[in-house]
Amino acid sequence: MKPINTFIFPCLNNIEGLVKSVESLYKYTPDNFQIIVVFNGTMNDYLSAHATLNDKVHLWIKPYRNLGFGKSMNQGIKLALTDFVTIANDDVEVLYDSWWQDVMDIFDKTPNLGGFNPHSFINKKHTGDRAIEYEIKDEYTKEDIEKMQKFFPKWYVGCCTYFTICKKAMFDKIGLFDESFGLGSGEDYDLAIRAARGGYLIAGGSLVMVKHWWGGTKDNMPKGESNYNLIAAGNQRLTEKWGNHCQEVERQLADGRMTPEQASEMKGGWSVSGAGGYDEPADKDKVQYADKKWFQEINL
């Protein structure tokens, strides 16, 4: 069967998660895919992962440093020869046989859909703790999946890109991930903003379910790196580029720090759905953006 989709997995230190992710694909997905792993961790960890998965991964990339989420993804997107690419975290497992066809059905019904992210029954609370909202099992029945789909929202515009199946054509039109966001955080919302300006939706929902052990890498960052600092830096970069988040615009309007005219210029502030924010990046006079695709690539 000709490959239609390329799964791209950046991996830093979550070898166990990567193995489970890959094995779940071979168990529940038609033989129509390729896998690229960009292994950003130590050489010893890379050798261990390679020895375990071997040729189940079609292409291994071992850079000399941690490229971060955006740059790792961009390496895979550039090399992919398939109509779809999946922006995959190494802590996601697919759960049942029909999931891929269900995704294809969603794309067929939604012509302007650029990316779809399945929903997970494991999420993060505002405290950073995991909220496990369905029993963890070795196998899930059709009835299990139907119960999850009834419980969780079936469709929403906007998502965190932990397992987002994307049309390769979307990246061809709007450009790749913006590598100026660094190791990771904020580049997915930036992509959603640019996708919306290019006429695409990026959405998610329980129409397809997966298991995402949220934070499998960020909760175990190497010494000297923190999840909090990554998120703070991502938020700062988003503000520099697209203005304030919609909730921050509301706060600043309420306390007088922002005028209605300033809020209007930001279209009420950006949101995870891709709506709002400046029409073009606020830093376009300082940053060399190519062809109005509004993303940066950072040298290796």
C-alpha positions in Angstrom: 0.0 0.0 0.0 1.4 3.4 -0.9 2.1 5.6 2.1 -0.4 8.4 2.6 0.8 9.8 5.9 4.2 10.4 7.7 4.3 10.3 11.5 7.0 12.7 12.8 8.2 12.1 16.4 10.7 14.3 18.1 12.1 12.5 21.1 14.3 13.8 23.9 14.2 11.2 26.7 10.9 9.4 26.7 12.0 6.2 25.0 9.3 4.1 26.7 6.7 6.4 25.4 8.1 6.4 21.9 8.1 2.6 21.8 4.5 2.4 22.9 3.5 5.1 20.4 5.1 3.3 17.5 3.9 -0.1 18.5 0.3 1.2 18.7 0.5 2.5 15.2 1.6 -0.9 13.8 -1.2 -2.5 15.8 -4.1 -0.3 14.9 -3.2 1.6 11.6 -3.4 0.4 8.0 -0.1 -0.2 6.3 -0.1 3.2 4.7 2.4 5.2 6.7 6.0 6.0 7.3 7.7 7.1 10.6 10.4 9.7 11.1 12.0 10.0 14.5 14.2 13.1 15.3 16.0 11.9 18.4 17.2 15.0 20.3 18.5 13.2 23.4 21.8 11.6 24.4 23.7 9.2 22.1 23.2 6.3 24.6 19.4 6.9 24.7 19.4 7.1 20.9 21.2 3.8 20.5 18.8 2.2 23.0 15.7 3.5 21.2 17.2 2.5 17.8 18.0 -1.0 19.0 14.4 -1.5 20.4 12.5 -0.2 17.3 15.0 -0.7 14.6 13.4 -0.7 11.1 9.9 0.0 12.5 11.1 3.6 12.1 11.7 4.4 8.5 14.1 7.3 9.1 16.1 8.1 12.2 17.6 11.6 12.5 20.2 12.2 15.3 21.2 15.9 15.5 24.1 17.1 17.5 21.9 19.2 19.8 18.3 19.4 20.9 16.5 21.0 18.0 13.3 21.6 19.9 9.8 20.8 18.8 9.4 23.2 15.9 12.7 22.7 14.2 12.5 18.9 14.7 9.0 18.9 13.1 10.2 21.0 10.2 13.0 18.5 9.4 10.4 15.8 9.1 7.9 17.9 7.1 10.5 18.8 4.6 11.4 15.1 4.1 7.9 13.7 4.0 6.6 12.7 0.6 3.0 11.9 1.7 -0.2 13.9 1.4 -0.5 14.0 5.2 2.0 14.5 8.0 1.2 13.9 11.6 2.7 16.2 14.2 3.2 13.5 16.9 4.3 13.6 20.5 6.1 10.5 21.8 3.5 10.0 24.6 0.5 9.3 22.4 -1.0 5.9 21.6 -3.8 5.1 19.2 -6.5 2.8 20.6 -8.6 1.1 17.9 -8.7 -0.1 14.3 -11.0 2.5 12.7 -9.3 5.6 14.0 -7.4 6.4 10.7 -10.5 6.0 8.5 -12.4 8.2 11.0 -9.8 10.9 10.5 -10.0 10.6 6.7 -13.8 10.9 6.9 -13.5 14.2 8.8 -11.2 15.6 6.2 -13.6 14.5 3.4 -16.4 16.3 5.1 -14.4 19.5 5.9 -12.7 20.8 2.8 -10.9 23.7 4.6 -9.6 21.5 7.4 -5.8 21.8 7.5 -5.2 19.7 10.6 -7.2 17.5 13.0 -6.1 16.5 16.5 -7.8 13.5 18.2 -9.0 14.0 21.8 -7.4 12.4 24.8 -9.1 11.2 28.0 -6.0 12.3 29.9 -5.5 16.0 30.2 -3.6 18.6 32.3 -5.3 20.6 35.0 -4.4 24.2 35.6 -2.2 22.9 38.6 -0.1 20.9 36.2 -1.5 17.6 37.5 -3.0 15.0 35.1 -6.7 14.6 35.0 -7.4 10.9 34.0 -11.1 10.9 32.9 -11.5 7.4 31.8 -10.1 4.1 33.0 -6.7 3.1 31.6 -6.8 -0.3 30.0 -4.6 -2.5 27.9 -7.4 -2.8 25.3 -10.4 -0.6 24.5 -13.6 -1.9 23.2 -16.0 -0.2 20.7 -18.2 0.5 23.7 -15.3 2.2 25.6 -14.6 4.5 22.6 -18.3 5.4 22.2 -18.6 6.3 25.9 -15.6 8.6 25.6 -17.0 10.2 22.5 -20.3 10.9 24.2 -18.6 12.4 27.3 -16.0 14.7 25.5 -16.7 17.5 23.0 -16.9 16.0 19.5 -15.5 19.1 17.7 -13.7 22.3 18.6 -11.7 24.8 16.5 -8.1 25.1 17.9 -6.0 22.5 19.7 -2.6 21.7 21.2 -0.7 19.8 18.5 0.2 16.6 20.3 -1.1 14.3 17.5 -2.3 16.5 14.7 -2.9 14.9 11.3 -2.2 17.7 8.8 -2.5 18.2 5.1 1.0 18.6 3.7 -0.5 21.2 1.3 -1.2 23.5 4.3 2.5 23.7 5.1 3.3 24.3 1.5 0.9 27.3 1.5 1.5 28.9 4.9 5.0 27.8 5.7 6.5 25.6 8.4 6.6 25.9 12.2 8.2 29.1 13.4 11.5 28.0 14.9 12.0 31.3 16.8 9.8 29.8 19.6 12.8 27.7 20.7 12.7 24.3 22.4 8.9 24.3 22.5 5.8 26.2 23.5 3.6 28.5 21.5 4.6 27.4 18.0 1.4 25.4 17.7 -0.8 28.4 18.5 1.3 30.5 16.0 0.7 27.8 13.4 -3.1 28.0 14.1 -3.0 31.8 13.6 -1.2 31.5 10.3 -3.4 28.7 9.2 -6.5 30.8 9.7 -5.0 33.6 7.7 -4.3 31.0 4.9 -8.0 29.9 4.9 -7.4 26.7 6.9 -9.0 25.3 10.1 -7.0 23.4 12.7 -9.5 21.6 14.9 -9.8 18.7 17.4 -12.4 16.6 19.1 -13.6 13.2 20.3 -14.7 12.1 16.9 -11.4 10.3 17.2 -9.9 9.3 20.5 -6.3 8.7 21.6 -4.4 8.2 24.8 -2.0 11.1 25.5 0.1 10.9 28.6 0.3 14.7 28.7 3.7 16.0 29.7 5.7 12.9 29.0 8.7 15.0 28.0 8.1 18.5 29.5 7.7 17.0 33.0 11.1 15.4 32.7 13.2 18.1 31.2 17.0 17.9 31.5 18.7 19.8 34.4 18.6 23.5 33.9 15.4 23.5 31.7 11.9 24.0 33.0 8.4 23.6 31.6 7.4 26.9 33.2 10.2 28.8 31.5 9.3 27.2 28.1 5.7 28.3 28.5 6.6 31.8 29.6 8.9 32.3 26.7 6.3 30.9 24.2 3.7 33.4 25.5 6.1 36.3 25.3 7.0 35.4 21.7 3.3 35.1 20.7 2.7 38.6 22.2 5.7 40.1 20.3 4.4 38.6 17.1 0.6 38.7 17.2 -0.3 40.9 20.1 -2.1 39.9 23.3 -4.2 36.8 23.9 -8.0 37.6 23.8 -8.4 37.1 27.5 -5.5 39.5 28.2 -7.1 42.1 25.9 -10.3 41.8 27.9 -8.3 42.4 31.2 -6.4 45.4 29.8 -9.6 46.9 28.4 -11.3 46.5 31.8 -8.5 48.2 33.8 -7.7 50.9 31.3 -4.3 49.7 30.1 -5.6 49.3 26.6 -7.8 51.5 24.5 -10.7 50.2 22.4 -8.7 51.3 19.3 -5.7 49.2 20.3 -8.0 46.2 21.0 -9.6 46.7 17.6 -6.2 46.7 15.9 -5.5 43.3 17.5 -8.9 42.1 16.4 -9.8 41.5 20.0 -6.6 39.4 20.6 -5.5 36.1 19.2 -7.0 32.8 20.4 -6.1 29.1 20.0 -8.7 28.9 17.2 -6.5 31.1 15.1 -8.9 34.0 15.2 -7.9 37.5 16.2 -4.5 39.1 16.6 -2.8 41.4 14.2 -3.4 40.7 10.5 0.4 40.5 10.0 3.2 40.0 12.6 3.9 43.1 14.7 7.7 42.4 14.3 7.6 42.1 10.5 9.8 45.2 10.2 12.5 43.7 12.4 12.3 40.0 11.3 13.2 38.8 7.8 10.1 36.8 6.9 10.1 35.1 3.5 7.2 35.3 1.0 4.7 36.5 3.7 4.6 33.0 5.2 5.4 34.5 8.6 7.8 31.9 10.0 11.5 31.8 10.8 14.0 29.0 10.4 17.0 29.0 12.8 20.4 27.8 11.6 21.6 24.4 12.9 
